Amino acid sequence: MDVTSLFISGFAGLFGVAYFIYGKKQQHPVPMLAGAALCVIPYFIGNVWILLGVCAALLIVPFVIRVEL
């Protein structure tokens, strides 16, 4: 694991925890699931560019998919 992927993984985990806490407090499943995915996905993707793309997509998902309960 190089420094770039470690840096991206750290920021993904930081945003993942924030999304998860927000989704849990507001009882919105989409940010909560995106946050959990942001915390777990960096362990499984080794390529930096794919990791960056997947993390960027997961950061955008709660703004695109709005589920009102």
Secondary structure, 3 states (H helix, E strand, C coil): CCHHHHHHHHHHHHHHHHHHHHHHHHCCHHHHHHHHHHHHHHHCCCCHHHHHHHHHHHHHHHHHCCCCC
